[in-house]
Amino acid sequence: MTSILAFAFVLGALILVHELGHFMVAKLFGVRVLTFSFGFGPRLIGRRWGETEYILSLLPLGGYVRMLGEEPTEEVAKEEERWSFALRPLRQRAAIVAAGPLSNLLFASLLFAFVFWLGVPKLLPVIGEVMEDFPAAQAGLKPGDRVLEIEGRQVRYWETLLEVIPRCQGRELHLLIERGGRRFELKIRPKAVKRKNIFGEEVEVYQIGVVPSGQVGIERHRPLEAFLKGLRQTYWVSKLVVLSVVKIIRGVISARTIGGPIMIAQMAGQEAEKGLLRLLFFTALLSVNLGLLNLFPIPILDGGHLLLMGLEGVLRRPLDTRKLEVVQKVGLIIIVSLMVLAFYNDITRIWRPK
């Protein structure tokens, strides 16, 4: 039940934000919105307010905003042309299309900022275990030691060590240590070891051989600082998403890692059980994914529409309607294929022998 409720919350929020982006910018430019749908497929319930019909559809795996004159073959009455999407200037049409994925990225930044403002649990720089045959043991570090500084930089949380040590390229590091109320300095030269990164690739990293104690502190940020940190987090996650897609295309990462609704539901439930902050953080991560993937230049996605609009701008004339229909069908085939792959991966994860 937790997974279902968390899945409904996460997916509902992301779809609503995405479609509201399209809706609000369309309204801003005076384009008539005929339908605002939450979900795809057969209509379950609906109600009309003003010129727009708001409906709930059977398949809650997306949504859409249908505008007057949006379809290439749609005929628009002469008296309604001023409200038509197709007759808007190219820059306005591009802004309406881009508003959906950009809303997801902005939403992610705000969620990250909210989490950073409330406070994020972080590991304190207290040594829990010192590994044998590593530089830390040879230098005399012991469990319970607290790292106060590294290379003159104050260490408030464990993440600072994870930033500095791997980048040292094997040069000697100067640490300020606190042990039993006494402070002293240590010199440690990290050694290179082979480890797998988050993509499963074997890389060389520098380590000193220590494990955190597990003690945590809460890091909070002021509103403006939290917002800027939220933007930086969105940028960092965006880079990671793009890099992951590139590595899947190159075959570095298996296509089996692609997940669908079942995996999202499972992960949402797991994060919800760990607390509201974890669920909000997970929602922000998915919002970045949704925003970026929608910007990919695949026909039928927002990115595909933007690509075609860019081509229209270069040619300085509307594109051929029949060719657009063919391109849209190709895009639909690609998206359906990816959805089938995602569902297949989800099902095989469930039934795969442990």
Protein Blocks (a to p, Z undefined) as FASTA:
>chain_A
ZZmmmmmmmmmmmmmmmmmmmmmmmmmnopacfbdcedehjdfbdcdehjbccdddfblc
bccdddehkamklccdfklmmmpfklpcfklmmmmmmmmmmmmmmmmmmmmmmmmmnopc
dddfbdfbdcehiaklmnopaehiacfbgghiacfbfklmmmmmmmnnopacdddddeeh
iacdddddddddddddfkopacddddehiacehiacdddddfklmmmmmmmmmmmmmmmm
mmmmmmmmnomacfklpccfklmmmmmmmmmmnojklmmmmmmmmmmmmmmmmmpccehi
aklmmmmmmmmmmnopacdfklmmmmmmmmmmmmmmmmmmmmmmmmmmmmpcZZ
